[in-house]
Amino acid sequence: MNALSPEGYVTADGRKIGGQLMEMKNITLRFGGVKAITDISFDIREGEIRAIIGPNGAGKSSMLNVISGFYVPQEGEVWFRGARRPQMKPYEVAQQGIARTFQNIALFEGMSVLDNVMTGRLNNMNANIFSQAIWKGRAEREEVLNREVVEKVIDFLEIQSIRKTPVARLPYGLKKRVELARALAAEPKLLLLDEPMAGMNVEEKEDMSRFILDVNDEFGTTIALIEHDMGVVMDLSDRVVVMDYGKKIGDGTPDEVRNNQDVIDAYLGVSHD
């Protein structure tokens, strides 16, 4: 990878990554007297796949919750698209163009796949109650446009055959894909994935890895992900930030992180020369 510049960088495989989409500046997050995150700074560039890794309890999910607006840090600043982000509620962050999946699947089990994915379009549904009740005018136009987006996502993730199936009847791996579909339906500029491979078998991981790469490549979506499978992280990521006990101990390309002695000691295991 070429040296970082304000304009971006070029990956080893020739992909062009843009400038800063998001920057976390000196983020500190406390719960009572316990520091979950201590003075961490890093950025996420336009079009890249950025991994956040570290042992259990390192503060990874807390950092993702800061990015998505669920947590408000006591110190530091969040910058998005060149502007300092004020304190916002999660739905306001979503309206900025940030969508996420969760470590524990958060779907509406009694609803169909199609209806679950449609909930990803809620920020795009602005018709008033009367218009929705009679399903005329603006409400009808919104429904048609939103349905078109959702159907494209369903086709893209190859879940056409289960579109009318209640989520409760799906196996775990497909539920994870439906959750990804719901996030993509929001057409995010930044997609946050919290352990997208957790609990999957090898075949399911391969499918999910392929879809993540395709989302990044075909939609141009910037992705930040937390993942414990180091093989997945090293294969998918353009850059990796490493956390341990709430502090940043490494930041760079997969190769740079893999050879960082602090990371080896804290997370990847003992170095064998």
C-alpha positions in Angstrom: 0.0 0.0 0.0 1.2 3.5 -0.8 1.7 6.0 1.9 -1.6 7.6 3.1 -2.4 11.0 1.8 -5.4 13.3 2.2 -6.6 12.1 -1.2 -6.5 8.4 -0.3 -4.2 5.6 -1.3 -3.8 2.7 -3.7 -4.1 -0.9 -2.4 -1.7 -3.7 -3.3 -4.2 -5.0 -5.8 -4.6 -1.6 -7.5 -7.9 -0.5 -6.0 -8.1 3.3 -5.5 -9.3 4.3 -2.0 -10.5 7.8 -1.4 -10.0 10.4 1.3 -11.4 10.3 4.9 -15.0 9.4 5.2 -14.9 9.2 9.0 -12.3 10.1 11.6 -12.3 9.2 15.3 -10.3 11.8 17.2 -9.0 10.9 20.7 -12.1 8.9 21.7 -12.5 8.1 25.4 -15.6 6.2 26.7 -16.3 5.5 30.3 -18.9 3.5 32.1 -18.8 4.8 35.6 -15.2 4.5 36.7 -14.3 1.9 34.0 -12.7 3.0 30.7 -14.0 1.0 27.8 -12.0 3.1 25.3 -9.0 5.2 26.1 -7.8 8.0 23.7 -8.2 6.2 20.4 -7.8 7.8 17.0 -8.1 6.3 13.6 -9.9 7.0 10.3 -12.0 5.2 7.7 -11.4 6.0 4.1 -13.9 6.1 1.2 -14.3 2.7 -0.4 -12.1 0.7 1.9 -12.8 -2.3 4.1 -11.6 -1.4 7.6 -11.3 -4.1 10.3 -11.4 -3.5 14.0 -9.9 -6.4 15.9 -8.8 -7.4 19.4 -9.4 -9.9 22.2 -12.7 -10.2 24.0 -13.3 -7.1 26.2 -10.9 -4.9 24.1 -13.7 -2.3 23.4 -14.4 -3.1 19.8 -18.2 -3.2 20.0 -18.1 -0.1 22.2 -16.2 1.7 19.4 -18.8 0.5 16.9 -21.5 1.8 19.2 -19.8 5.2 19.3 -19.6 5.3 15.5 -23.3 4.4 15.2 -24.4 6.8 17.9 -25.5 4.3 20.5 -22.8 5.6 22.9 -21.6 9.1 23.3 -17.9 9.4 24.3 -17.0 11.6 27.2 -13.9 12.8 25.4 -12.9 13.2 21.7 -14.6 14.0 18.5 -16.3 12.1 15.7 -15.9 13.6 12.2 -18.0 12.4 9.3 -17.7 13.6 5.7 -15.4 16.5 6.7 -17.6 17.9 9.5 -17.6 17.4 13.3 -20.6 15.3 14.3 -22.6 16.8 17.2 -24.2 14.5 19.7 -26.9 12.6 17.8 -29.4 9.9 18.4 -28.9 6.6 16.5 -31.7 7.3 14.0 -30.1 10.6 13.2 -26.8 8.9 12.6 -28.6 6.4 10.3 -30.1 9.4 8.4 -26.5 10.5 7.7 -25.9 7.3 5.8 -24.5 4.9 8.4 -26.1 1.4 8.7 -25.1 -1.6 10.8 -25.7 -5.2 11.7 -25.4 -6.6 15.2 -23.4 -9.3 16.9 -26.6 -10.9 18.1 -29.1 -11.1 15.3 -31.8 -8.4 15.6 -34.6 -9.3 13.2 -38.4 -9.5 13.5 -38.8 -13.2 13.7 -42.5 -13.3 13.0 -42.2 -11.2 9.8 -41.2 -12.4 6.4 -37.7 -11.8 4.9 -39.2 -9.2 2.5 -40.8 -7.3 5.4 -37.7 -7.4 7.5 -35.6 -6.0 4.6 -38.2 -3.3 4.0 -37.7 -2.0 7.5 -34.3 -0.9 6.3 -36.1 1.8 4.2 -37.9 3.4 7.1 -35.8 6.6 6.8 -37.1 6.9 3.3 -40.8 6.7 4.2 -42.0 10.2 4.7 -45.7 10.1 3.7 -48.2 11.2 6.3 -50.5 8.8 8.1 -53.5 9.7 5.9 -51.7 9.1 2.7 -50.4 5.8 4.0 -53.9 4.7 5.2 -55.4 5.2 1.7 -52.2 4.2 0.0 -52.5 6.9 -2.6 -50.2 9.7 -3.9 -46.9 10.1 -2.1 -47.3 6.9 0.0 -47.9 4.8 -3.1 -44.9 6.4 -4.9 -42.7 5.9 -1.9 -43.7 2.2 -1.6 -42.9 1.5 -5.2 -39.5 3.2 -5.1 -38.6 1.5 -1.8 -39.7 -1.9 -3.0 -37.5 -1.5 -6.1 -34.5 -0.9 -3.9 -35.3 -3.8 -1.6 -35.9 -6.3 -4.5 -32.5 -5.4 -6.0 -30.8 -6.1 -2.6 -32.7 -9.4 -2.3 -31.5 -10.4 -5.8 -28.0 -9.3 -5.0 -27.7 -11.4 -1.9 -29.4 -14.4 -3.6 -32.3 -14.7 -1.1 -35.1 -14.6 -3.7 -36.3 -18.1 -2.8 -36.9 -17.2 0.9 -38.3 -13.7 0.4 -41.8 -14.7 1.8 -40.5 -17.0 4.4 -40.9 -16.0 8.1 -37.4 -15.3 9.5 -38.1 -17.6 12.5 -38.0 -20.6 10.1 -34.6 -19.7 8.6 -31.2 -21.3 9.6 -28.7 -19.1 11.3 -26.5 -18.4 8.3 -29.5 -17.1 6.2 -30.6 -14.9 9.1 -27.2 -13.3 9.1 -27.7 -12.6 5.3 -31.1 -11.2 5.9 -29.7 -8.8 8.5 -27.1 -7.7 6.0 -29.8 -7.2 3.4 -31.8 -5.0 5.8 -28.7 -2.8 6.4 -27.9 -2.6 2.6 -31.5 -1.6 1.9 -30.7 1.7 3.7 -28.2 2.4 0.9 -25.5 3.4 3.5 -22.3 5.3 2.8 -20.7 3.5 5.7 -21.8 -0.1 6.6 -20.8 -1.4 10.1 -20.7 -5.1 10.5 -20.4 -6.5 14.1 -19.0 -10.0 13.9 -20.7 -11.0 10.6 -19.1 -14.5 10.6 -19.9 -15.3 14.3 -21.4 -18.8 14.6 -21.1 -19.7 10.9 -19.7 -22.9 9.4 -16.9 -22.7 6.8 -19.3 -22.7 3.8 -21.4 -19.9 5.4 -18.3 -17.9 6.1 -17.1 -18.2 2.5 -20.5 -17.0 1.2 -20.6 -14.0 3.6 -17.0 -13.1 2.7 -18.0 -13.1 -1.0 -21.0 -10.9 -0.4 -19.0 -8.4 1.7 -16.4 -8.1 -1.1 -19.2 -7.7 -3.7 -20.9 -5.0 -1.6 -17.7 -3.1 -1.4 -16.8 -3.6 -5.1 -20.2 -3.2 -6.8 -21.9 -0.7 -4.6 -18.7 1.1 -3.6 -19.9 0.9 0.0 -17.3 1.7 2.7 -17.2 -1.1 5.3 -16.0 -1.2 8.9 -16.2 -4.6 10.5 -15.4 -6.4 13.8 -14.4 -10.0 13.3 -12.6 -12.6 15.4 -11.7 -14.9 12.4 -8.2 -13.8 11.6 -8.2 -15.6 8.2 -11.3 -13.6 7.2 -9.8 -10.3 8.5 -6.5 -10.7 6.7 -8.2 -11.7 3.4 -10.9 -9.0 3.4 -9.4 -5.9 5.0 -7.5 -3.1 3.4 -6.4 -1.8 6.8 -6.8 -3.1 10.4 -6.9 -1.2 13.7 -6.1 -3.4 16.8 -7.5 -2.7 20.3 -6.5 -4.2 23.6 -8.0 -3.3 27.0 -9.6 -0.2 25.3 -6.4 1.1 23.8 -5.1 1.1 20.3 -2.0 -1.1 19.9 -1.7 -1.4 16.1 -3.0 0.2 12.9 -2.0 -0.6 9.3 -2.3 -3.1 6.5 -2.9 -6.7 7.3 0.8 -7.5 6.8 1.9 -4.7 9.0 -0.5 -5.8 11.8 0.5 -9.4 11.4 4.1 -8.5 12.0 3.5 -6.1 14.8 5.0 -7.6 18.0 2.5 -5.8 20.3 -0.3 -7.4 18.4 1.3 -10.8 18.3 1.8 -10.6 22.1 -1.7 -9.4 22.9 -3.9 -11.2 20.4 -2.4 -13.3 17.6 -0.3 -15.6 19.7 3.4 -16.1 20.4 5.9 -15.3 17.6 7.9 -18.2 16.4 11.1 -17.2 14.5 
